[in-house]
Amino acid sequence: MASLKDAEQLTKSLDDVVEQLRTELGRGGVDFERLVALADDLGEQADGLAETFNSLNETLMERLQQAKSGRGRGSSSTPRSQSKTAVRG
């Protein structure tokens, strides 16, 4: 099962791109094409991370709503392992 510590690993790639951007800026002879590429990569990765966290949030909120309404328990919900077996059979 994933944990918040695992989710923290999703930011590692962003840290790497930010570090590359800092290094490029600190060199003095700035290559603006390289800066644009790094900034674009950073933006894409940040968008992807935001989408991931938004999806996780939506899933958690749905589960909480189900638990509050009582739909998350009882015979009406089929465990995933059973539903996969039923599909295969």
Phi, psi and omega in degrees: 000138180288152178231174177297329177296321176295319179297328178299329180296335179297336182274351182301315180297322177297317178302319180297316181292320178298319179295320176297320179296316178298316180299315180299317180292329182280352184286335181098300178276084189284132174261103185294329176296320178295318178298318179298316180297317179295316180296322178295315178299316179299316179297317179297316180294321178296319177298316178298319178295318178297319178297319179298311181293324177296317178297317178298317179298314180299317179297315179296319180295321177298316180296321178295319178297318179297317180295320179294324182273354178085004181281347183277002183231167174092188186283347181288339179258129181261128178301149184300321183296324179289319182293326177292321179295319181296324180290320181291323187288000000 
